[in-house]
Amino acid sequence: MVHLQKVYERYRDKGLLVLGISLDRQPERARRRTRELSVDYPVANGSGSALERDYGSS
């Protein structure tokens, strides 16, 4: 996440959009982690979604 944050900061004014997807089954834990890492791009909860089924771990 930290590397994506740096890229986002560098290029967001040029139109780059970064969207993180958390597969954590405990959304509060994911929110806490993004705060700890000072992530300010959007992070969606994908737990239980088709994304998790298709690309996530079991």
C-alpha positions as CSV (number, residue, x, y, z in Angstrom):
1,M,0.0,0.0,0.0
2,V,2.8,2.4,0.8
3,H,4.2,2.2,-2.7
4,L,0.8,2.8,-4.3
5,Q,0.3,5.8,-2.0
6,K,3.6,7.3,-3.3
7,V,2.5,6.8,-6.9
8,Y,-0.9,8.2,-6.2
9,E,0.6,11.3,-4.6
10,R,2.9,11.8,-7.6
11,Y,0.3,11.4,-10.3
12,R,-3.2,12.1,-9.0
13,D,-3.0,15.7,-10.3
14,K,-2.5,14.2,-13.7
15,G,-5.7,12.1,-13.4
16,L,-4.5,8.8,-11.9
17,L,-7.0,7.1,-9.8
18,V,-5.9,4.3,-7.4
19,L,-8.6,2.1,-5.9
20,G,-7.6,-0.4,-3.2
21,I,-9.7,-3.4,-2.5
22,S,-9.5,-5.0,0.9
23,L,-10.4,-8.7,1.2
24,D,-10.2,-8.5,5.0
25,R,-13.3,-10.1,6.6
26,Q,-13.0,-7.5,9.4
27,P,-13.6,-4.1,7.7
28,E,-12.6,-2.2,10.9
29,R,-9.1,-3.8,10.8
30,A,-8.7,-2.8,7.2
31,R,-9.7,0.8,8.0
32,R,-7.3,0.9,10.9
33,R,-4.5,-0.4,8.7
34,T,-5.1,2.3,6.0
35,R,-5.1,5.0,8.7
36,E,-1.8,3.6,10.1
37,L,-0.2,3.7,6.6
38,S,-1.7,7.2,5.9
39,V,-3.4,5.9,2.8
40,D,-5.7,8.5,1.3
41,Y,-6.9,6.8,-1.9
42,P,-10.2,5.0,-1.7
43,V,-10.2,1.4,-0.4
44,A,-13.3,-0.7,-0.9
45,N,-14.3,-3.8,1.0
46,G,-14.4,-6.7,-1.4
47,S,-14.8,-9.4,1.2
48,G,-17.4,-11.9,0.1
49,S,-17.6,-10.4,-3.4
50,A,-17.0,-11.8,-6.8
51,L,-13.5,-10.2,-6.6
52,E,-12.7,-12.4,-3.7
53,R,-14.0,-15.5,-5.3
54,D,-12.2,-14.8,-8.6
55,Y,-8.9,-13.3,-7.4
56,G,-8.7,-13.6,-3.6
57,S,-7.3,-16.3,-1.4
58,S,-9.5,-18.8,0.4
